[in-house]
Amino acid sequence: MRHCFYNESVGFFYNNSRKELSAHWRPKDVLVVALGLAVSAVVLLTNLLVIAAVATNRRFHYPIYYLLAHLAAADLFAGVAYMFLMFHTGPRTAQLSLRTWFVRQSLLDTSLTASVVNLLAIAVERHRTVLTMQLHSEMSAQRVAGLILSIWAAALLLGLIPSYGWHCLCSLESCSRMAPLYSRSYLTFWAVSNLAVFLVMVLVYGHIFVYRLIKGYHGAPPRHRDTVMALVKTVTIILGAFVVCWTPGQVLLLLDGLGCQSCDVLAVEKYVLLLAEVNSLINALVYSCRDSEMRSTFRRLLCLPCAGSAQYSVPHRGMAPHNGHFTVDSSI
């Protein structure tokens, strides 16, 4: 029967994995925490603004915008998770109980999984609408809500697995270096799963653009065609930013999970994690830069003088009916 170390401290596992655990605040610790808290605060504010914009502007009441708002919610959750990490890192790590340490890591894992699965759902939705030459999916509000609940169920499942058994508390030789209480096999599984989903999403968007180049939108109104492709470009930019920001961290986890002894994964661990958190800010910036309607809604929510209330009472010039509803004709 294997001996388990449930009563040991966090420091015990860090020593086992030879991961440094500082007893005092060093300049680099202060810098990382200061940057992390600043980024987290901006992430929370910007993504709350995106969610509020989709909720209050009826022109965004379509499945794709609900999914984009849900992506903002996942980014918001990532901001909360990263802020929680910043308050429980550095010298404070040694003071954590095993349960609190697992909570800290599970929050990060859950937020990433929610973002990944949500991006996959957006990719599938855009693939379906582009190939059928639709601007918006015909999914009902109930199906969108069910999809969102399924996304969070999957995220919570994968985020909580290590806390409920897939750890190394009973097998010290399998502990990872980056996450000293996690089993290397879990890191390998998680990293490979995420990288595989990244690849699938890239292939889906690649097929969309190849289809567009080869077949085009013969017979479709130019405005409809341009709006569809502009929306595809926007979500592709979001996907591209996500892959660029998260892939380094996933590769690092994979190398750690595979037990690469020559790889100094700890040297860049905090920086790739900060890069991943920056992605949650990039998404909100993409919305505001690509969508004039979203920018107008932001100004209205922020009560800026340049946003007149009259523009929300009647449809904009350039708004065209689609299946009995007005659709957004903007740069997105």
Secondary structure, DSSP 8 states (H G I E B T S, - for coil): -----TTS-HHHHHHHHT----SS--HHHHHHHHHHHHHHHHHHHHHHHHHHHHHH-GGG-SHHHHHHHHHHHHHHHHHHHHHHHHTT-GGGGGG--HHHHHHHHHHHHHHHHHHHHHHHHHHHHHHHHHHTT-SS----HHHHHHHHHHHHHHHHHHHHTGGGT-BSTT-GGGB-SSSTTBBHHHHHHHHHHHHHHHHHHHHHHHHHHHHHHHHTTTTS-HHHHHHHHHHHHHHHHHHHHHHHHHHHHHHHHHHHHTT-TT--GGGSHHHHHHHHHHHHHHHHHHHHHH-HHHHHHHHHHTT-TT--GGGGTS--TT-EEETTEEE--S--
